[in-house]
């Protein structure tokens, strides 16, 4: 999927496994692997993997504290020298030609490639005497992780979990929570990261947001038509498109991800626009003396061509996204499948269901006024 700034570039869920005991890293990895094997047994999970390893070849730095103290060399001086020569430090910066440049200090690659290079790096003691780093520092071959990540102050392992075909990320998160409650060892925990964290934090407010949005749209339509009934003829036609989205992504094996939700938002506006065209025309015909059924039928016929033209244009424009390959293909395919499936059912809903809804709610309104 395309990278969304701040949310990573993984198409599934990202989660952090936390070691709250600050224990041995090898034991932490074993416990994490055991938990992931149990997690992969769930039908909602396609796979769960991580890239953390503790067997990378490394050098362990051993400092002779007593010799350094006797020679008048501080441990800070030794650490700073190794950081400067083997790592790098930003020593200064300068401005030239209207741009700022950084001065980075670091030994050349050939001068820091082998352990013997410690003999060529000298540090100065408090009395001004110079010593090679090898006088106080020895390197021991060892194994360990390339980096030790921390999340919320705890040692952590980043885990990528992908939903199985036909399951949404919400269902996947419920499965992870269920397995963690039953099988996660004591002293370990998990936390969401990236898009999963946003979904978990906003899950409780999503229903409220949609409810408030629906109320706002209803109030706008009610003010436009000066009616409390006709807005329902428009709002109730929108679910036909959403049913098409759900059916199409299930047939294609696509989860209800952020790209499908973007397609849904686009469809809600376009399908509502089609319904407004029919309701607006039917209301004018009704006010001019036509019967309810006649006004609805004539409005559907007169607005059929513009509705088909705009809808088919959108379908033809997004259909190629279904067949794309390469980078960002998953996201494009999700949008294409959702839009095409939603429009195919939305056209039927707009042309057939909206006139019927207009007849029902306009009749209720006229009945109430009488």
C-alpha atoms as one frame of an Amber mdcrd trajectory, in Angstrom:
protein
   0.000   0.000   0.000   1.154   3.580  -0.432   2.952   4.921   2.599   0.814
   7.223   4.736   3.088   9.577   6.680   3.217   8.520  10.292   1.557   5.148
   9.771   4.268   2.977   8.199   4.127   1.083   4.924   2.787  -2.313   6.000
  -0.571  -3.390   4.601  -1.664  -5.250   7.756  -1.350  -4.288  11.411   1.744
  -3.205  13.276   2.033  -3.973  16.970   4.746  -3.821  19.606   5.379  -6.748
  21.958   6.664  -5.327  25.257   8.876  -6.923  27.895   7.928  -5.220  31.152
  10.316  -7.359  33.195  13.499  -6.004  31.511  14.652  -9.609  31.270  16.977
 -11.474  28.947  16.516 -10.650  25.252  16.881 -14.278  24.151  14.058 -15.340
  26.461  11.994 -12.406  25.220  12.424 -13.544  21.602  11.485 -17.142  22.453
   8.331 -16.012  24.272   7.401 -13.724  21.370   7.844 -16.518  18.800   5.679
 -18.836  20.906   2.948 -16.222  21.104   3.044 -15.586  17.340   2.799 -19.304
  16.550  -0.332 -19.481  18.694  -1.674 -16.340  17.030  -1.244 -17.800  13.523
  -3.627 -20.629  14.459  -6.538 -18.179  14.481  -8.625 -18.076  11.268  -8.476
 -14.266  11.167  -4.650 -14.283  10.944  -2.795 -14.897   7.700   0.688 -14.543
   9.176   2.491 -12.797  12.030   6.218 -12.090  11.717   9.015  -9.979  13.126
  12.608  -9.305  12.073  14.229  -9.084  15.516  17.285 -11.307  15.968  19.847
 -11.688  18.729  22.450 -13.658  16.765  24.071 -10.907  14.726  27.901 -10.999
  14.986  28.985  -8.111  17.189  31.961  -6.876  19.186  31.623  -6.356  22.908
  33.664  -3.372  24.142  35.593  -4.168  27.354  37.138  -1.178  29.155  39.881
  -1.648  31.749  38.619   0.781  34.371  41.511   0.364  36.774  44.184   1.031
  34.144  42.263   4.031  32.824  42.031   5.474  36.338  45.733   4.936  37.005
  46.643   6.661  33.723  44.362   9.618  34.381  41.966   8.846  31.511  38.229
   9.140  32.162  35.702   6.677  30.829  33.889   9.587  29.184  37.009  10.440
  27.192  37.294   6.855  25.953  33.599   6.711  25.010  33.725  10.058  23.207
  36.812   9.019  21.246  35.177   5.795  20.069  31.994   7.647  19.211  33.923
  10.190  17.138  36.177   7.763  15.266  33.888   4.755  14.809  30.495   6.430
  14.902  30.334  10.103  14.063  29.679  13.431  15.725  28.508  16.785  14.456
  31.413  19.023  15.334  30.217  22.317  13.880  28.375  23.941  11.007  29.070
  26.819   8.665  27.209  28.917   6.127  28.341  29.300   2.541  26.583  30.431
  -0.622  23.408  30.974   1.378  23.262  27.395   2.708  24.199  25.780   6.013
  26.615  22.846   6.007  27.380  20.437   8.859  30.889  19.356   9.815  30.823
  15.632  10.619  33.863  14.047  12.267  34.569  10.358  11.641  37.574   8.208
  10.785  37.948   6.976   7.225  36.435   3.580   6.508  39.804   1.840   6.060
  40.988   3.296   9.388  38.117   1.827  11.440  37.491  -1.451   9.648  39.392
  -3.894  11.919  39.924  -4.286  15.689  43.609  -3.471  15.164  42.588   0.118
  14.357  42.398   0.719  18.110  46.191   0.924  18.055  46.068   3.943  15.734
  43.655   6.060  17.762  45.187   8.065  20.591  43.599   9.838  23.527  45.114
  12.363  25.898  45.332  11.829  29.656  44.970  14.547  32.276  48.768  15.018
  32.415  48.999  15.467  28.640  50.381  11.983  27.902  48.892  10.208  24.897
  47.777   6.566  24.923  46.381   4.357  22.129  42.816   3.203  22.713  44.019
  -0.400  22.768  45.684   0.363  26.119  42.305   0.554  27.819  39.880  -1.061
  25.370  39.612  -4.670  24.189  37.074  -6.101  21.755  35.434  -9.459  22.324
  33.566 -11.265  19.554  29.996 -11.881  20.576  26.424 -12.136  19.284  23.536
  -9.810  19.887  20.844  -7.653  18.276  21.683  -4.915  15.794  19.491  -2.519
  17.750  17.357  -2.758  20.882  14.079  -0.925  20.341  12.032   0.514  23.167
   8.376   1.392  23.251   6.922   3.261  26.222  10.249   2.750  28.054  10.174
  -1.065  27.640  12.207  -3.372  25.406   9.993  -4.125  22.425   9.757  -6.167
  19.232   7.880  -4.812  16.216   5.463  -7.424  14.848   3.628  -7.306  11.513
   0.299  -9.155  11.406  -1.663  -9.602   8.187  -5.393 -10.429   8.121  -6.528
 -13.549   6.325  -8.571 -13.046   3.128 -12.146 -12.060   3.955 -11.355 -10.614
   7.391 -11.127  -6.934   8.276  -8.486  -5.293  10.428 -11.100  -4.829  13.133
 -11.725  -8.578  13.276  -7.978  -9.168  13.306  -7.534  -6.824  16.265 -10.271
  -8.648  18.177  -8.524 -11.979  17.497  -5.177 -10.607  18.713  -6.794  -9.281
  21.888  -8.480 -12.627  22.521  -5.275 -14.636  22.064  -3.210 -12.173  24.117
  -5.628 -12.342  27.044  -5.397 -16.133  27.056  -1.800 -16.880  26.061   0.519
 -13.910  26.584   3.071 -14.707  29.321   3.066 -12.736  32.548   5.298  -9.690
  32.355   4.694  -9.216  28.633   2.186  -6.929  26.973   1.355  -5.533  23.552
   0.485  -2.155  22.132  -0.660  -0.983  18.725   1.418   1.101  16.374   0.729
   3.181  13.278  -2.663   2.774  11.647  -3.711   0.069  14.114  -3.161   2.484
  16.998  -5.308   5.117  15.308  -8.023   2.545  14.590  -8.011   1.339  18.193
  -8.184   4.888  19.568 -10.877   6.047  17.186 -12.971   2.871  17.194 -15.180
   4.039  20.026 -15.835   7.422  18.392 -16.474   6.243  14.818 -20.156   5.460
  15.420 -20.695   8.815  17.092 -18.974  10.640  14.211 -21.183   8.950  11.621
 -24.276   9.643  13.728 -23.449  13.343  14.049 -22.621  13.538  10.326 -25.949
  11.936   9.425 -27.808  14.376  11.676 -25.999  17.322  10.076 -26.820  16.127
   6.553 -30.435  15.537   7.571 -30.746  19.066   8.951 -29.263  20.575   5.767
 -31.638  18.603   3.539 -34.571  19.398   5.803 -33.822  23.103   5.509 -33.444
  22.834   1.737 -36.768  21.057   1.179 -38.543  22.584   4.196 -39.567  19.076
   5.105 -38.734  16.543   7.776 -39.743  13.604   5.552 -38.064  14.068   2.170
 -34.478  13.867   3.541 -35.173  10.237   4.408 -35.834   9.489   0.728 -32.254
  10.570   0.014 -30.488   9.148   3.054 -32.094   5.706   2.802 -30.865   5.248
  -0.776 -27.206   5.460   0.276 -27.033   2.001   1.957 -27.608   0.347  -1.426
 -24.150   1.530  -2.504 -22.571   0.441   0.767 -24.068  -3.033   0.347 -22.407
  -3.200  -3.060 -19.063  -2.213  -1.512 -19.316  -4.911   1.148 -20.293  -7.569
  -1.392 -17.546  -6.616  -3.849 -14.680  -6.535  -1.326 -15.805  -9.861   0.152
 -15.855 -11.440  -3.309 -12.392 -10.010  -4.023 -10.987 -11.045  -0.629 -10.130
  -7.465   0.370 -10.281  -6.342   3.995 -12.160  -3.250   5.106  -9.050  -1.070
   5.137  -8.573   2.688   4.986  -8.722   2.729   1.169 -12.111   0.990   1.144
 -13.349   3.518   3.685 -12.158   6.382   1.484 -14.090   4.842  -1.407 -17.170
   4.620   0.825 -16.987   8.317   1.671 -16.752   9.172  -2.022 -19.687   6.913
  -2.868 -21.902   8.395  -0.148 -21.585  11.825  -1.720 -22.062  10.680  -5.309
 -25.032   8.393  -4.602 -26.683  11.079  -2.477 -26.221  13.491  -5.396 -28.093
  11.106  -7.710 -30.940  10.803  -5.232 -31.128  14.580  -4.826 -31.540  14.934
  -8.594 -34.553  12.615  -8.576 -36.161  14.010  -5.407 -35.710  17.621  -6.514
 -37.313  16.998  -9.909 -40.093  14.829  -8.460 -40.956  17.537  -5.919 -41.250
  20.175  -8.653 -43.479  17.893 -10.717 -45.659  17.158  -7.679 -46.078  20.839
  -6.933 -47.062  21.430 -10.569 -50.032  19.052 -10.229 -48.790  15.539 -11.031
 -49.724  12.568  -8.905 -47.174  11.146  -6.502 -46.518   8.054  -8.602 -46.505
  10.045 -11.811 -44.115  12.680 -10.456 -41.712  10.020  -9.159 -41.837   8.071
 -12.427 -41.288  11.118 -14.639 -38.440  12.335 -12.405 -36.689   8.970 -12.594
 -37.037   8.886 -16.391 -35.852  12.449 -16.927 -32.866  12.050 -14.602 -31.909
   8.559 -15.784 -29.497   9.768 -18.479 -27.452  12.192 -16.329 -27.323   9.651
 -13.504 -26.107   6.908 -15.841 -23.589   9.203 -17.514 -22.000  10.409 -14.282
 -22.062   6.979 -12.668 -20.678   5.122 -15.676 -17.989   7.770 -16.057 -16.904
   7.134 -12.498 -16.988   3.358 -13.005 -14.989   3.519 -16.246 -12.495   5.886
 -14.653 -11.839   3.716 -11.600 -12.171   0.237 -13.174  -8.536   0.191 -14.429
  -7.390   0.509 -10.822  -8.619  -3.046 -10.241  -6.031  -4.452 -12.640  -2.961
  -2.421 -11.650   0.222  -4.158 -10.507   3.425  -3.114  -8.837   3.955  -0.536
  -6.110   0.722   0.664  -4.413  -1.307  -1.990  -6.253  -3.129  -3.191  -3.132
  -4.460   0.242  -2.255  -5.480   1.038  -5.836  -7.227  -2.302  -6.197  -9.158
  -1.759  -2.965 -10.427   1.639  -4.128 -11.278   0.324  -7.609 -13.205  -2.714
  -6.386 -15.120  -0.707  -3.771 -16.086   2.110  -6.156 -17.160  -0.173  -9.003
 -19.148  -2.489  -6.736 -20.773   0.424  -4.919 -21.764   2.234  -8.096 -23.316
  -0.839  -9.710 -25.711  -1.276  -6.796 -25.976   2.464  -6.164 -27.300   3.087
  -9.681 -30.036   0.536  -9.073 -30.814   2.122  -5.724 -30.854   5.622  -7.159
 -33.129   4.855 -10.104 -35.494   2.293  -8.563 -35.524   2.781  -4.802 -35.376
   6.585  -4.566 -38.661   7.176  -6.503 -40.394   4.667  -4.246 -39.000   6.348
  -1.149 -40.122   9.730  -2.479 -43.677   8.463  -2.910 -43.741   7.010   0.602
 -42.312   9.984   2.479 -44.094  12.652   0.407 -47.396  10.859   1.038 -46.607
  10.797   4.775 -45.812  14.503   4.721 -49.001  15.446   2.870 -50.999  13.212
   5.189 -49.543  14.980   8.226 -50.275  18.429   6.786 -53.909  17.540   6.187
